[in-house]
Amino acid sequence: MAGIDDSKAFVPVRIAVLTVSDTRSLDEDRSGKTLADRIAAAGHVMADRKILRDERAEIAEQLRAWCADPGIDVVISTGGTGLTGRDVTVEAHRDVYEKEIEAFGTLFTLVSYGKIGTSAVQSRATGGVAQGTYLFALPGSTGACKDAWDEILVHQLDYRHPPCNFVEIFPRLDEHRRRK
């Protein structure tokens, strides 16, 4: 894995965290707190943090609101990516995506496989782009959030990470809207 290019300046990213759960409160939200702590430790800005129930329309509505907010660059959700009937976060994300980042889910599965073996097949982690905003849906476990952040997102959300990263293409994510 490539290191950090110290000749480039760090660019803080504004990140919102959404926990999807029918049972957790903000005080009990270990996965959301784990992400918030890692976001701050990396030097990024915690733009917002909320908890919503497993309701597809409400999740999609919140994702769209954050995508429309110029103060938010990235949305990371945790929870609701499994296989049960109440797990609708992936569907809500896909309702919002303009483009899906298929390789994010694939890479997350590879990382998970190294930690939890074949149980990784049960995750439906996903990533995408909408309105110039990156969106990532992670499983609800604290371990999965740590793995996604530590192994993927901390690198891709760091402008100094070569050979390429999500931050350097921010200006081009919505270029199709500016083109006439």
Secondary structure, 3 states (H helix, E strand, C coil): CCCCCCCCCCCCCEEEEEEECCCCCHHHCHHHHHHHHHHHHCCCEEEEEEEECCCHHHHHHHHHHHHHCCCCCEEEEECCCCCCCCCCHHHHHHHHCCEECHHHHHHHHHHHHHHHHHHHHHCCCEEEEECCEEEEEECCCHHHHHHHHHHHHHHHCCCCCCCCCCHHHHHHCCHHHHCC
